[in-house]
Amino acid sequence: MSVVAWDGEWLAADRQGTSGNLKIQVKKIAWLADDTRVAFVGALEYGMALVDWYAAGQDPAKWPEFQKDK
């Protein structure tokens, strides 16, 4: 289970990732160059792809393919 919490001032997330039965430490909050913070839950590679898309300007034409059917 992933947890991201925002109370209007603080942004917090757990740091556990799982690969099979292996637990690993990951970052689920990203600080962008303009001081924006974004967080995600779910698969790490998908979350990072969305962070990259957001950081690149959120162009709807470049919305990640894996998200288009959901």
N, C-alpha and C positions, 0 to 999 in steps of 0.2 A: 504494500500500500504506500502510495506517495502522499505527502502532505505539503501544501503551500498555503500560507496564511498571510493576509494583509489586513491591517486594522486602520488604515488611513495614514499611518506614520511608519510602521515597521513592516518589512517583508521578510518572511522566514520560510524555510523549506528544509525537509529532511535531506540527508546526503547518502541514503542507501540505494544502490543499484543492484540488480540481480541478473546474473547470466547463468541460466540453468539452476544449479544448486549453490553457486558461488555468489557470495555477497561482496560487493565492491563499493568503494566510496566514490561518489560523483558529485558534480556541482549542478544544481537545478535552478540556480539563479545566475543570470548573466548581467554584468554591468556594461553598457554600451558606451561608445566614445562620447556621446552627448550627455552622459550621466543618467540616462534612462536605465531602469532595471526591469528585466523580464524574467519570468519564472515559468516552469512547465512541469507537468506530470506525465507519466507514460514512458514509452521507449526513449532511451537516451538519444539514439541517432535521429529519431523524428523530432524530438524536442530541440536538438541543436540545429536541425535544418530549419525549423520555424524561427529560432533566434537569428540565424543567418539571414533569412528572408526579411525579418523585421528590421534588422540592422541595415540591410541594403535598400530600405525605403518603402517596404510594404507594397510593391507593385503587384496588383491583382493578376496581371498577365503572367507573372512569375511565381504564382502560388504553387507550392510544392506538389508534385504529381500525387504523392501518396495521400494527400488530404482531399483530393478532388472528388472522391466517391463517398465521403463521410459527411 
